[in-house]
């Protein structure tokens, strides 16, 4: 799972029924530099969220095949918000 | 599988239920093509230790015991510190 910072939301007027109950977050994934205090991020991605993350929240997101695992039916999802990060410690 | 160094940890009170009770460590892979990852660990790896991590999600789901878990990266082993091998 990569860390990410939520910078916005994506709202859809029509969507696949599997996504009901969740929402979509525009998120900047962290790079090694981000952990070291730089303001550099990986390109923004859209993350499915059913935990309730807000703009500014730091999250841990699962990507790839595992992003779809929490859904009971096959779902086209690339990134899933698995945890809202309260605090993190990073030491070089 | 990658060799990585444990750089820290993350705490989270709101998370997928399968991650309840799991240590979430920040592992920085030694090859720079991969960003630091949050990994689950049941071996007790500490900050500064080199570990072997795996992106095998099915192993991670087995570890947490939930087939619907989004967990992907896990610590498979802690690498011996340099200089501990005898000739």
Backbone of each chain as nested JSON, in Angstrom:
{
  "chains": [
    {"id": "A", "residues": [
      {"number": 1, "name": "UNK", "atoms": {"N": [0.847, -1.187, 0.0], "CA": [0.0, 0.0, 0.0], "C": [0.883, 1.238, 0.0]}},
      {"number": 2, "name": "UNK", "atoms": {"N": [0.525, 2.198, -0.849], "CA": [1.233, 3.473, -0.822], "C": [0.492, 4.424, 0.108]}},
      {"number": 3, "name": "UNK", "atoms": {"N": [1.215, 5.395, 0.624], "CA": [0.569, 6.492, 1.358], "C": [0.097, 7.51, 0.333]}},
      {"number": 4, "name": "UNK", "atoms": {"N": [-0.929, 8.271, 0.689], "CA": [-1.396, 9.314, -0.202], "C": [-2.057, 10.433, 0.588]}},
      {"number": 5, "name": "UNK", "atoms": {"N": [-2.119, 11.599, -0.024], "CA": [-2.831, 12.732, 0.567], "C": [-4.028, 13.065, -0.311]}},
      {"number": 6, "name": "UNK", "atoms": {"N": [-5.193, 13.127, 0.322], "CA": [-6.417, 13.415, -0.43], "C": [-6.448, 14.91, -0.775]}},
      {"number": 7, "name": "UNK", "atoms": {"N": [-6.648, 15.224, -2.057], "CA": [-6.688, 16.636, -2.463], "C": [-8.043, 17.019, -3.055]}},
      {"number": 8, "name": "UNK", "atoms": {"N": [-8.95, 16.047, -3.218], "CA": [-10.245, 16.416, -3.779], "C": [-11.146, 15.219, -3.929]}},
      {"number": 9, "name": "UNK", "atoms": {"N": [-12.346, 15.472, -4.421], "CA": [-13.301, 14.391, -4.63], "C": [-13.75, 14.381, -6.073]}},
      {"number": 10, "name": "UNK", "atoms": {"N": [-14.152, 13.213, -6.518], "CA": [-14.707, 13.065, -7.857], "C": [-16.161, 12.665, -7.689]}},
      {"number": 11, "name": "UNK", "atoms": {"N": [-17.087, 13.436, -8.26], "CA": [-18.499, 13.055, -8.17], "C": [-18.974, 12.636, -9.551]}},
      {"number": 12, "name": "UNK", "atoms": {"N": [-19.795, 11.583, -9.578], "CA": [-20.263, 11.007, -10.83], "C": [-21.786, 11.092, -10.878]}},
      {"number": 13, "name": "UNK", "atoms": {"N": [-22.317, 11.457, -12.035], "CA": [-23.774, 11.499, -12.146], "C": [-24.324, 10.113, -12.462]}},
      {"number": 14, "name": "UNK", "atoms": {"N": [-23.541, 9.283, -13.111], "CA": [-23.927, 7.893, -13.361], "C": [-22.709, 7.031, -13.068]}},
      {"number": 15, "name": "UNK", "atoms": {"N": [-22.935, 5.875, -12.436], "CA": [-21.789, 5.032, -12.086], "C": [-22.191, 3.571, -12.055]}},
      {"number": 16, "name": "UNK", "atoms": {"N": [-21.2, 2.692, -12.136], "CA": [-21.466, 1.26, -12.014], "C": [-22.113, 0.982, -10.66]}},
      {"number": 17, "name": "UNK", "atoms": {"N": [-23.1, 0.061, -10.61], "CA": [-23.822, -0.185, -9.355], "C": [-22.924, -0.733, -8.244]}},
      {"number": 18, "name": "UNK", "atoms": {"N": [-21.794, -1.362, -8.604], "CA": [-20.906, -1.913, -7.558], "C": [-20.362, -0.833, -6.648]}},
      {"number": 19, "name": "UNK", "atoms": {"N": [-20.298, 0.398, -7.155], "CA": [-19.661, 1.475, -6.397], "C": [-20.6, 2.134, -5.401]}},
      {"number": 20, "name": "UNK", "atoms": {"N": [-21.862, 1.696, -5.36], "CA": [-22.822, 2.346, -4.471], "C": [-22.344, 2.257, -3.02]}},
      {"number": 21, "name": "UNK", "atoms": {"N": [-22.46, 3.339, -2.29], "CA": [-22.05, 3.328, -0.888], "C": [-20.663, 3.891, -0.671]}},
      {"number": 22, "name": "UNK", "atoms": {"N": [-19.919, 4.054, -1.745], "CA": [-18.571, 4.613, -1.603], "C": [-18.455, 5.929, -2.326]}},
      {"number": 23, "name": "UNK", "atoms": {"N": [-17.259, 6.482, -2.333], "CA": [-17.033, 7.692, -3.101], "C": [-15.612, 7.669, -3.632]}},
      {"number": 24, "name": "UNK", "atoms": {"N": [-15.31, 8.671, -4.437], "CA": [-14.013, 8.667, -5.102], "C": [-13.193, 9.872, -4.675]}},
      {"number": 25, "name": "UNK", "atoms": {"N": [-11.95, 9.609, -4.341], "CA": [-11.058, 10.654, -3.866], "C": [-9.955, 10.883, -4.88]}},
      {"number": 26, "name": "UNK", "atoms": {"N": [-9.664, 12.153, -5.137], "CA": [-8.49, 12.487, -5.93], "C": [-7.319, 12.564, -4.958]}},
      {"number": 27, "name": "UNK", "atoms": {"N": [-6.304, 11.778, -5.222], "CA": [-5.256, 11.572, -4.219], "C": [-3.868, 11.691, -4.837]}},
      {"number": 28, "name": "UNK", "atoms": {"N": [-2.964, 12.34, -4.114], "CA": [-1.559, 12.4, -4.525], "C": [-0.787, 11.313, -3.78]}},
      {"number": 29, "name": "UNK", "atoms": {"N": [-0.296, 10.291, -4.496], "CA": [0.5, 9.258, -3.832], "C": [1.867, 9.81, -3.418]}},
      {"number": 30, "name": "UNK", "atoms": {"N": [2.373, 9.32, -2.302], "CA": [3.662, 9.781, -1.78], "C": [4.81, 9.063, -2.478]}},
      {"number": 31, "name": "UNK", "atoms": {"N": [5.918, 9.77, -2.596], "CA": [7.174, 9.175, -3.057], "C": [8.109, 9.097, -1.852]}},
      {"number": 32, "name": "UNK", "atoms": {"N": [9.302, 8.554, -2.082], "CA": [10.28, 8.508, -0.985], "C": [10.575, 9.928, -0.503]}},
      {"number": 33, "name": "UNK", "atoms": {"N": [10.596, 10.895, -1.447], "CA": [10.87, 12.285, -1.073], "C": [9.787, 12.871, -0.177]}},
      {"number": 34, "name": "UNK", "atoms": {"N": [8.543, 12.506, -0.411], "CA": [7.451, 13.024, 0.411], "C": [7.651, 12.646, 1.874]}},
      {"number": 35, "name": "UNK", "atoms": {"N": [8.079, 11.413, 2.099], "CA": [8.314, 10.961, 3.474], "C": [9.423, 11.778, 4.133]}},
      {"number": 36, "name": "UNK", "atoms": {"N": [10.343, 12.317, 3.296], "CA": [11.481, 13.075, 3.846], "C": [11.199, 14.574, 3.875]}},
      {"number": 37, "name": "UNK", "atoms": {"N": [9.932, 14.954, 3.709], "CA": [9.555, 16.34, 3.892], "C": [9.521, 17.172, 2.621]}},
      {"number": 38, "name": "UNK", "atoms": {"N": [9.848, 16.563, 1.461], "CA": [9.77, 17.32, 0.221], "C": [8.32, 17.414, -0.223]}},
      {"number": 39, "name": "UNK", "atoms": {"N": [8.041, 18.377, -1.09], "CA": [6.668, 18.546, -1.574], "C": [6.492, 17.861, -2.924]}},
      {"number": 40, "name": "UNK", "atoms": {"N": [7.138, 16.725, -3.12], "CA": [7.024, 16.005, -4.384], "C": [6.074, 14.83, -4.214]}},
      {"number": 41, "name": "UNK", "atoms": {"N": [5.247, 14.623, -5.232], "CA": [4.282, 13.527, -5.175], "C": [4.309, 12.782, -6.503]}},
      {"number": 42, "name": "UNK", "atoms": {"N": [3.787, 11.573, -6.497], "CA": [3.556, 10.858, -7.746], "C": [2.293, 11.444, -8.399]}},
      {"number": 43, "name": "UNK", "atoms": {"N": [2.097, 11.187, -9.705], "CA": [0.907, 11.727, -10.369], "C": [-0.395, 11.32, -9.67]}},
      {"number": 44, "name": "UNK", "atoms": {"N": [-1.353, 12.243, -9.622], "CA": [-2.604, 12.023, -8.88], "C": [-3.393, 10.839, -9.44]}},
      {"number": 45, "name": "UNK", "atoms": {"N": [-4.033, 10.113, -8.547], "CA": [-4.891, 9.003, -8.963], "C": [-6.241, 9.115, -8.246]}},
      {"number": 46, "name": "UNK", "atoms": {"N": [-7.23, 8.398, -8.781], "CA": [-8.556, 8.359, -8.166], "C": [-8.637, 7.09, -7.32]}},
      {"number": 47, "name": "UNK", "atoms": {"N": [-9.095, 7.243, -6.079], "CA": [-9.133, 6.139, -5.123], "C": [-10.571, 5.944, -4.651]}},
      {"number": 48, "name": "UNK", "atoms": {"N": [-11.049, 4.707, -4.663], "CA": [-12.368, 4.396, -4.1], "C": [-12.256, 4.399, -2.577]}},
      {"number": 49, "name": "UNK", "atoms": {"N": [-13.265, 4.963, -1.913], "CA": [-13.21, 5.082, -0.452], "C": [-14.573, 4.809, 0.159]}},
      {"number": 50, "name": "UNK", "atoms": {"N": [-14.626, 3.921, 1.155], "CA": [-15.872, 3.783, 1.918], "C": [-15.618, 3.987, 3.416]}},
      {"number": 51, "name": "UNK", "atoms": {"N": [-14.477, 4.6, 3.756], "CA": [-14.165, 4.869, 5.167], "C": [-14.517, 6.301, 5.547]}},
      {"number": 52, "name": "UNK", "atoms": {"N": [-14.603, 7.19, 4.566], "CA": [-14.984, 8.569, 4.843], "C": [-13.822, 9.535, 4.955]}},
      {"number": 53, "name": "UNK", "atoms": {"N": [-12.84, 9.414, 4.081], "CA": [-11.69, 10.333, 4.1], "C": [-12.092, 11.695, 3.541]}},
      {"number": 54, "name": "UNK", "atoms": {"N": [-11.533, 12.743, 4.144], "CA": [-11.802, 14.109, 3.703], "C": [-10.58, 14.685, 3.005]}},
      {"number": 55, "name": "UNK", "atoms": {"N": [-10.769, 15.847, 2.385], "CA": [-9.636, 16.533, 1.765], "C": [-8.602, 16.847, 2.846]}},
      {"number": 56, "name": "UNK", "atoms": {"N": [-7.339, 16.56, 2.563], "CA": [-6.258, 16.785, 3.523], "C": [-5.879, 15.538, 4.305]}},
      {"number": 57, "name": "UNK", "atoms": {"N": [-6.753, 14.537, 4.299], "CA": [-6.496, 13.302, 5.047], "C": [-5.355, 12.508, 4.405]}},
      {"number": 58, "name": "UNK", "atoms": {"N": [-4.521, 11.929, 5.243], "CA": [-3.506, 10.998, 4.745], "C": [-4.086, 9.591, 4.816]}},
      {"number": 59, "name": "UNK", "atoms": {"N": [-3.924, 8.853, 3.736], "CA": [-4.537, 7.524, 3.654], "C": [-3.497, 6.493, 3.216]}},
      {"number": 60, "name": "UNK", "atoms": {"N": [-3.822, 5.24, 3.457], "CA": [-3.045, 4.13, 2.895], "C": [-3.928, 3.471, 1.858]}},
      {"number": 61, "name": "UNK", "atoms": {"N": [-3.413, 3.351, 0.644], "CA": [-4.276, 2.817, -0.415], "C": [-3.672, 1.573, -1.039]}},
      {"number": 62, "name": "UNK", "atoms": {"N": [-4.564, 0.632, -1.288], "CA": [-4.184, -0.623, -1.902], "C": [-4.394, -0.494, -3.397]}},
      {"number": 63, "name": "UNK", "atoms": {"N": [-3.455, -1.02, -4.174], "CA": [-3.564, -0.877, -5.627], "C": [-3.445, -2.227, -6.311]}},
      {"number": 64, "name": "UNK", "atoms": {"N": [-3.837, -2.242, -7.576], "CA": [-3.728, -3.462, -8.361], "C": [-4.846, -4.44, -8.033]}},
      {"number": 65, "name": "UNK", "atoms": {"N": [-4.549, -5.714, -8.174], "CA": [-5.546, -6.766, -7.959], "C": [-6.201, -6.652, -6.577]}},
      {"number": 66, "name": "UNK", "atoms": {"N": [-5.408, -6.289, -5.564], "CA": [-5.92, -6.275, -4.194], "C": [-6.945, -5.166, -3.976]}},
      {"number": 67, "name": "UNK", "atoms": {"N": [-6.942, -4.134, -4.815], "CA": [-7.91, -3.045, -4.656], "C": [-9.338, -3.559, -4.817]}},
      {"number": 68, "name": "UNK", "atoms": {"N": [-9.514, -4.593, -5.624], "CA": [-10.855, -5.114, -5.887], "C": [-11.274, -6.184, -4.881]}},
      {"number": 69, "name": "UNK", "atoms": {"N": [-10.336, -6.668, -4.069], "CA": [-10.641, -7.783, -3.16], "C": [-11.789, -7.508, -2.183]}},
      {"number": 70, "name": "UNK", "atoms": {"N": [-11.906, -6.296, -1.625], "CA": [-12.973, -6.095, -0.634], "C": [-14.38, -6.142, -1.229]}},
      {"number": 71, "name": "UNK", "atoms": {"N": [-14.508, -6.115, -2.538], "CA": [-15.843, -6.12, -3.148], "C": [-16.336, -7.549, -3.321]}},
      {"number": 72, "name": "UNK", "atoms": {"N": [-17.608, -7.796, -2.972], "CA": [-18.133, -9.159, -3.089], "C": [-18.348, -9.597, -4.541]}},
      {"number": 73, "name": "UNK", "atoms": {"N": [-18.473, -8.65, -5.455], "CA": [-18.639, -8.991, -6.87], "C": [-17.485, -8.358, -7.642]}},
      {"number": 74, "name": "UNK", "atoms": {"N": [-17.127, -8.92, -8.804], "CA": [-16.019, -8.341, -9.578], "C": [-16.278, -6.862, -9.861]}},
      {"number": 75, "name": "UNK", "atoms": {"N": [-15.296, -6.033, -9.547], "CA": [-15.462, -4.583, -9.633], "C": [-14.236, -3.962, -10.291]}},
      {"number": 76, "name": "UNK", "atoms": {"N": [-14.452, -3.06, -11.23], "CA": [-13.311, -2.418, -11.888], "C": [-12.76, -1.283, -11.047]}},
      {"number": 77, "name": "UNK", "atoms": {"N": [-11.841, -1.582, -10.156], "CA": [-11.279, -0.551, -9.291], "C": [-9.759, -0.731, -9.234]}},
      {"number": 78, "name": "UNK", "atoms": {"N": [-9.041, 0.379, -9.373], "CA": [-7.564, 0.33, -9.392], "C": [-6.944, 0.645, -8.044]}},
      {"number": 79, "name": "UNK", "atoms": {"N": [-7.647, 1.443, -7.234], "CA": [-7.06, 1.861, -5.95], "C": [-8.176, 1.933, -4.913]}},
      {"number": 80, "name": "UNK", "atoms": {"N": [-7.877, 1.441, -3.718], "CA": [-8.876, 1.311, -2.654], "C": [-8.294, 1.902, -1.38]}},
      {"number": 81, "name": "UNK", "atoms": {"N": [-9.046, 2.774, -0.739], "CA": [-8.585, 3.386, 0.503], "C": [-8.751, 2.375, 1.637]}},
      {"number": 82, "name": "UNK", "atoms": {"N": [-7.635, 1.808, 2.108], "CA": [-7.691, 0.726, 3.096], "C": [-7.602, 1.237, 4.521]}},
      {"number": 83, "name": "UNK", "atoms": {"N": [-7.019, 2.423, 4.725], "CA": [-6.867, 2.943, 6.086], "C": [-6.731, 4.458, 6.058]}},
      {"number": 84, "name": "UNK", "atoms": {"N": [-7.337, 5.102, 7.056], "CA": [-7.091, 6.526, 7.275], "C": [-5.934, 6.619, 8.255]}},
      {"number": 85, "name": "UNK", "atoms": {"N": [-4.853, 7.244, 7.856], "CA": [-3.656, 7.283, 8.692], "C": [-3.768, 8.437, 9.687]}},
      {"number": 86, "name": "UNK", "atoms": {"N": [-3.764, 8.103, 10.995], "CA": [-3.812, 9.143, 12.029], "C": [-2.458, 9.801, 12.176]}},
      {"number": 87, "name": "UNK", "atoms": {"N": [-1.434, 8.973, 12.15], "CA": [-0.097, 9.442, 12.48], "C": [0.898, 8.505, 11.818]}},
      {"number": 88, "name": "UNK", "atoms": {"N": [2.033, 9.028, 11.417], "CA": [3.076, 8.118, 10.96], "C": [4.43, 8.606, 11.444]}},
      {"number": 89, "name": "UNK", "atoms": {"N": [5.329, 7.665, 11.598], "CA": [6.698, 7.968, 12.021], "C": [7.612, 7.512, 10.902]}},
      {"number": 90, "name": "UNK", "atoms": {"N": [8.538, 8.367, 10.494], "CA": [9.502, 7.998, 9.447], "C": [10.87, 8.463, 9.886]}},
      {"number": 91, "name": "UNK", "atoms": {"N": [11.787, 7.52, 10.009], "CA": [13.152, 7.871, 10.412], "C": [14.119, 7.41, 9.348]}},
      {"number": 92, "name": "UNK", "atoms": {"N": [15.047, 8.249, 8.981], "CA": [16.018, 7.88, 7.95], "C": [17.041, 6.87, 8.456]}}
    ]},
    {"id": "B", "residues": [
      {"number": 1, "name": "UNK", "atoms": {"N": [9.47, -10.313, -4.825], "CA": [9.996, -10.036, -3.492], "C": [11.068, -8.964, -3.584]}},
      {"number": 2, "name": "UNK", "atoms": {"N": [11.092, -8.117, -2.596], "CA": [12.035, -7.005, -2.593], "C": [12.769, -6.968, -1.263]}},
      {"number": 3, "name": "UNK", "atoms": {"N": [13.967, -6.419, -1.332], "CA": [14.674, -6.106, -0.085], "C": [14.347, -4.662, 0.259]}},
      {"number": 4, "name": "UNK", "atoms": {"N": [13.989, -4.415, 1.496], "CA": [13.572, -3.076, 1.914], "C": [14.098, -2.807, 3.314]}},
      {"number": 5, "name": "UNK", "atoms": {"N": [14.105, -1.527, 3.678], "CA": [14.48, -1.139, 5.034], "C": [13.258, -0.56, 5.725]}},
      {"number": 6, "name": "UNK", "atoms": {"N": [13.015, -0.994, 6.958], "CA": [11.887, -0.456, 7.718], "C": [12.258, 0.952, 8.18]}},
      {"number": 7, "name": "UNK", "atoms": {"N": [11.46, 1.933, 7.778], "CA": [11.741, 3.333, 8.108], "C": [10.806, 3.881, 9.191]}},
      {"number": 8, "name": "UNK", "atoms": {"N": [9.717, 3.209, 9.435], "CA": [8.785, 3.752, 10.421], "C": [7.499, 2.953, 10.428]}},
      {"number": 9, "name": "UNK", "atoms": {"N": [6.469, 3.581, 10.965], "CA": [5.185, 2.889, 11.054], "C": [4.065, 3.903, 10.909]}},
      {"number": 10, "name": "UNK", "atoms": {"N": [2.867, 3.394, 10.674], "CA": [1.681, 4.251, 10.587], "C": [0.659, 3.737, 11.583]}},
      {"number": 11, "name": "UNK", "atoms": {"N": [-0.087, 4.668, 12.178], "CA": [-1.191, 4.258, 13.044], "C": [-2.496, 4.715, 12.403]}},
      {"number": 12, "name": "UNK", "atoms": {"N": [-3.521, 3.9, 12.591], "CA": [-4.802, 4.18, 11.95], "C": [-5.92, 3.639, 12.816]}},
      {"number": 13, "name": "UNK", "atoms": {"N": [-6.914, 4.483, 13.124], "CA": [-8.046, 3.972, 13.9], "C": [-9.208, 3.588, 12.996]}},
      {"number": 14, "name": "UNK", "atoms": {"N": [-9.307, 4.218, 11.82], "CA": [-10.356, 3.843, 10.871], "C": [-9.682, 3.127, 9.714]}},
      {"number": 15, "name": "UNK", "atoms": {"N": [-9.954, 1.837, 9.586], "CA": [-9.316, 1.056, 8.525], "C": [-10.174, -0.142, 8.171]}},
      {"number": 16, "name": "UNK", "atoms": {"N": [-9.799, -0.808, 7.09], "CA": [-10.508, -2.024, 6.717], "C": [-10.427, -3.001, 7.893]}},
      {"number": 17, "name": "UNK", "atoms": {"N": [-11.558, -3.632, 8.268], "CA": [-11.571, -4.479, 9.468], "C": [-10.521, -5.584, 9.455]}},
      {"number": 18, "name": "UNK", "atoms": {"N": [-10.108, -6.039, 8.283], "CA": [-9.105, -7.113, 8.23], "C": [-7.75, -6.648, 8.746]}},
      {"number": 19, "name": "UNK", "atoms": {"N": [-7.531, -5.336, 8.824], "CA": [-6.228, -4.82, 9.27], "C": [-6.198, -4.545, 10.766]}},
      {"number": 20, "name": "UNK", "atoms": {"N": [-7.33, -4.778, 11.44], "CA": [-7.387, -4.549, 12.887], "C": [-6.319, -5.376, 13.603]}},
      {"number": 21, "name": "UNK", "atoms": {"N": [-5.545, -4.708, 14.447], "CA": [-4.553, -5.417, 15.25], "C": [-3.235, -5.656, 14.542]}},
      {"number": 22, "name": "UNK", "atoms": {"N": [-3.122, -5.256, 13.282], "CA": [-1.884, -5.506, 12.534], "C": [-0.946, -4.315, 12.605]}},
      {"number": 23, "name": "UNK", "atoms": {"N": [0.332, -4.614, 12.727], "CA": [1.34, -3.563, 12.658], "C": [1.486, -3.114, 11.21]}},
      {"number": 24, "name": "UNK", "atoms": {"N": [1.37, -1.805, 10.988], "CA": [1.524, -1.246, 9.65], "C": [2.876, -0.527, 9.606]}},
      {"number": 25, "name": "UNK", "atoms": {"N": [3.833, -1.147, 8.953], "CA": [5.183, -0.583, 8.899], "C": [5.406, 0.112, 7.561]}},
      {"number": 26, "name": "UNK", "atoms": {"N": [6.293, 1.114, 7.572], "CA": [6.683, 1.774, 6.325], "C": [8.01, 1.163, 5.886]}},
      {"number": 27, "name": "UNK", "atoms": {"N": [7.988, 0.474, 4.748], "CA": [9.179, -0.2, 4.238], "C": [9.635, 0.502, 2.965]}},
      {"number": 28, "name": "UNK", "atoms": {"N": [10.901, 0.923, 2.945], "CA": [11.433, 1.592, 1.752], "C": [12.263, 0.591, 0.955]}},
      {"number": 29, "name": "UNK", "atoms": {"N": [11.783, 0.199, -0.237], "CA": [12.544, -0.763, -1.047], "C": [13.89, -0.175, -1.452]}},
      {"number": 30, "name": "UNK", "atoms": {"N": [14.901, -1.056, -1.603], "CA": [16.239, -0.56, -1.939], "C": [16.333, -0.138, -3.39]}},
      {"number": 31, "name": "UNK", "atoms": {"N": [15.506, -0.717, -4.262], "CA": [15.484, -0.238, -5.647], "C": [14.516, 0.933, -5.713]}},
      {"number": 32, "name": "UNK", "atoms": {"N": [14.991, 2.027, -6.327], "CA": [14.267, 3.295, -6.232], "C": [13.021, 3.346, -7.117]}},
      {"number": 33, "name": "UNK", "atoms": {"N": [12.749, 2.281, -7.899], "CA": [11.593, 2.334, -8.797], "C": [10.277, 2.183, -8.045]}},
      {"number": 34, "name": "UNK", "atoms": {"N": [10.346, 1.823, -6.767], "CA": [9.129, 1.579, -6.002], "C": [9.102, 2.506, -4.788]}},
      {"number": 35, "name": "UNK", "atoms": {"N": [7.998, 3.212, -4.609], "CA": [7.86, 4.127, -3.473], "C": [7.808, 3.326, -2.166]}},
      {"number": 36, "name": "UNK", "atoms": {"N": [8.09, 3.951, -1.033], "CA": [7.924, 3.255, 0.248], "C": [6.501, 2.71, 0.367]}},
      {"number": 37, "name": "UNK", "atoms": {"N": [6.402, 1.506, 0.89], "CA": [5.111, 0.829, 0.972], "C": [4.729, 0.615, 2.425]}},
      {"number": 38, "name": "UNK", "atoms": {"N": [3.434, 0.622, 2.684], "CA": [2.94, 0.225, 4.002], "C": [2.717, -1.28, 3.962]}},
      {"number": 39, "name": "UNK", "atoms": {"N": [3.384, -1.982, 4.87], "CA": [3.37, -3.444, 4.848], "C": [2.824, -3.965, 6.175]}},
      {"number": 40, "name": "UNK", "atoms": {"N": [2.224, -5.146, 6.134], "CA": [1.791, -5.768, 7.383], "C": [2.908, -6.688, 7.873]}},
      {"number": 41, "name": "UNK", "atoms": {"N": [3.029, -6.8, 9.185], "CA": [4.158, -7.529, 9.759], "C": [3.714, -8.298, 10.989]}},
      {"number": 42, "name": "UNK", "atoms": {"N": [4.062, -9.576, 11.047], "CA": [3.818, -10.326, 12.277], "C": [5.106, -10.928, 12.828]}},
      {"number": 43, "name": "UNK", "atoms": {"N": [6.251, -10.432, 12.315], "CA": [7.537, -10.967, 12.762], "C": [8.212, -10.038, 13.762]}},
      {"number": 44, "name": "UNK", "atoms": {"N": [7.688, -8.827, 13.897], "CA": [8.279, -7.89, 14.844], "C": [9.458, -7.114, 14.291]}},
      {"number": 45, "name": "UNK", "atoms": {"N": [9.454, -6.823, 12.99], "CA": [10.547, -6.037, 12.402], "C": [10.545, -4.632, 12.988]}},
      {"number": 46, "name": "UNK", "atoms": {"N": [11.751, -4.079, 13.201], "CA": [11.868, -2.765, 13.821], "C": [12.475, -1.746, 12.877]}},
      {"number": 47, "name": "UNK", "atoms": {"N": [12.396, -0.477, 13.276], "CA": [12.931, 0.612, 12.458], "C": [14.426, 0.396, 12.246]}},
      {"number": 48, "name": "UNK", "atoms": {"N": [14.872, 0.529, 10.991], "CA": [16.282, 0.364, 10.652], "C": [16.628, -1.037, 10.183]}},
      {"number": 49, "name": "UNK", "atoms": {"N": [15.753, -1.992, 10.421], "CA": [16.054, -3.363, 10.006], "C": [15.773, -3.57, 8.533]}},
      {"number": 50, "name": "UNK", "atoms": {"N": [16.629, -4.409, 7.892], "CA": [16.387, -4.779, 6.49], "C": [15.501, -6.023, 6.476]}},
      {"number": 51, "name": "UNK", "atoms": {"N": [14.526, -5.995, 5.6], "CA": [13.569, -7.096, 5.543], "C": [13.343, -7.512, 4.096]}},
      {"number": 52, "name": "UNK", "atoms": {"N": [12.765, -8.684, 3.923], "CA": [12.308, -9.098, 2.603], "C": [10.792, -8.956, 2.599]}},
      {"number": 53, "name": "UNK", "atoms": {"N": [10.269, -8.221, 1.619], "CA": [8.823, -8.019, 1.548], "C": [8.29, -8.621, 0.254]}},
      {"number": 54, "name": "UNK", "atoms": {"N": [7.027, -8.977, 0.276], "CA": [6.404, -9.597, -0.881], "C": [5.124, -8.856, -1.234]}},
      {"number": 55, "name": "UNK", "atoms": {"N": [4.841, -8.757, -2.529], "CA": [3.597, -8.106, -2.962], "C": [2.509, -9.136, -3.233]}},
      {"number": 56, "name": "UNK", "atoms": {"N": [2.704, -10.352, -2.756], "CA": [1.721, -11.41, -2.995], "C": [0.477, -11.185, -2.126]}},
      {"number": 57, "name": "UNK", "atoms": {"N": [-0.582, -10.695, -2.749], "CA": [-1.795, -10.397, -2.009], "C": [-2.457, -11.629, -1.42]}},
      {"number": 58, "name": "UNK", "atoms": {"N": [-2.344, -12.77, -2.098], "CA": [-3.026, -13.963, -1.571], "C": [-2.354, -14.415, -0.279]}},
      {"number": 59, "name": "UNK", "atoms": {"N": [-1.035, -14.255, -0.193], "CA": [-0.339, -14.563, 1.066], "C": [-0.772, -13.586, 2.162]}},
      {"number": 60, "name": "UNK", "atoms": {"N": [-0.901, -12.297, 1.787], "CA": [-1.323, -11.293, 2.778], "C": [-2.737, -11.59, 3.267]}},
      {"number": 61, "name": "UNK", "atoms": {"N": [-3.611, -11.995, 2.353], "CA": [-4.992, -12.312, 2.757], "C": [-5.01, -13.526, 3.681]}},
      {"number": 62, "name": "UNK", "atoms": {"N": [-4.112, -14.485, 3.404], "CA": [-4.015, -15.65, 4.275], "C": [-3.53, -15.23, 5.669]}},
      {"number": 63, "name": "UNK", "atoms": {"N": [-2.546, -14.311, 5.693], "CA": [-2.001, -13.871, 6.981], "C": [-3.078, -13.232, 7.84]}},
      {"number": 64, "name": "UNK", "atoms": {"N": [-3.875, -12.346, 7.24], "CA": [-4.886, -11.651, 8.04], "C": [-6.147, -12.496, 8.208]}},
      {"number": 65, "name": "UNK", "atoms": {"N": [-6.249, -13.576, 7.443], "CA": [-7.38, -14.48, 7.58], "C": [-8.68, -13.926, 7.048]}},
      {"number": 66, "name": "UNK", "atoms": {"N": [-8.601, -13.104, 6.001], "CA": [-9.812, -12.523, 5.418], "C": [-9.667, -12.5, 3.892]}},
      {"number": 67, "name": "UNK", "atoms": {"N": [-10.486, -13.302, 3.201], "CA": [-10.359, -13.353, 1.735], "C": [-10.749, -12.042, 1.052]}},
      {"number": 68, "name": "UNK", "atoms": {"N": [-11.381, -11.128, 1.799], "CA": [-11.79, -9.852, 1.208], "C": [-10.862, -8.711, 1.637]}},
      {"number": 69, "name": "UNK", "atoms": {"N": [-9.671, -9.037, 2.114], "CA": [-8.775, -7.986, 2.602], "C": [-8.046, -7.292, 1.459]}},
      {"number": 70, "name": "UNK", "atoms": {"N": [-7.875, -5.963, 1.551], "CA": [-7.091, -5.257, 0.53], "C": [-5.58, -5.312, 0.787]}},
      {"number": 71, "name": "UNK", "atoms": {"N": [-5.148, -6.038, 1.814], "CA": [-3.709, -6.084, 2.125], "C": [-2.94, -6.686, 0.952]}},
      {"number": 72, "name": "UNK", "atoms": {"N": [-1.762, -6.139, 0.676], "CA": [-0.973, -6.61, -0.465], "C": [0.473, -6.939, -0.059]}},
      {"number": 73, "name": "UNK", "atoms": {"N": [1.128, -5.985, 0.608], "CA": [2.543, -6.191, 0.94], "C": [2.673, -6.753, 2.35]}},
      {"number": 74, "name": "UNK", "atoms": {"N": [3.576, -7.723, 2.52], "CA": [3.799, -8.274, 3.845], "C": [5.293, -8.536, 4.036]}},
      {"number": 75, "name": "UNK", "atoms": {"N": [5.702, -8.538, 5.299], "CA": [7.087, -8.861, 5.635], "C": [7.217, -10.384, 5.685]}},
      {"number": 76, "name": "UNK", "atoms": {"N": [8.122, -10.916, 4.864], "CA": [8.328, -12.366, 4.836], "C": [9.46, -12.793, 5.755]}},
      {"number": 77, "name": "UNK", "atoms": {"N": [10.412, -11.883, 5.984], "CA": [11.54, -12.267, 6.817], "C": [12.407, -11.075, 7.139]}},
      {"number": 78, "name": "UNK", "atoms": {"N": [13.17, -11.202, 8.207], "CA": [14.099, -10.159, 8.612], "C": [15.501, -10.608, 8.209]}},
      {"number": 79, "name": "UNK", "atoms": {"N": [16.2, -9.747, 7.49], "CA": [17.507, -10.12, 6.941], "C": [18.57, -10.016, 8.035]}},
      {"number": 80, "name": "UNK", "atoms": {"N": [19.458, -11.025, 8.087], "CA": [20.537, -10.999, 9.079], "C": [21.372, -9.74, 8.901]}},
      {"number": 81, "name": "UNK", "atoms": {"N": [21.755, -9.087, 10.0], "CA": [22.638, -7.929, 9.879], "C": [23.977, -8.355, 9.288]}},
      {"number": 82, "name": "UNK", "atoms": {"N": [24.633, -7.427, 8.557], "CA": [25.933, -7.746, 7.96], "C": [26.928, -8.095, 9.057]}},
      {"number": 83, "name": "UNK", "atoms": {"N": [27.777, -9.055, 8.755], "CA": [28.832, -9.397, 9.698], "C": [28.441, -10.474, 10.7]}},
      {"number": 84, "name": "UNK", "atoms": {"N": [27.209, -10.994, 10.585], "CA": [26.819, -12.039, 11.54], "C": [27.125, -13.432, 11.007]}},
      {"number": 85, "name": "UNK", "atoms": {"N": [27.471, -13.518, 9.7], "CA": [27.772, -14.836, 9.145], "C": [29.191, -15.238, 9.51]}},
      {"number": 86, "name": "UNK", "atoms": {"N": [29.368, -16.49, 9.909], "CA": [30.726, -16.983, 10.183], "C": [31.264, -17.63, 8.923]}},
      {"number": 87, "name": "UNK", "atoms": {"N": [32.554, -17.512, 8.696], "CA": [33.17, -18.063, 7.474], "C": [33.216, -19.584, 7.528]}}
    ]}
  ]
}
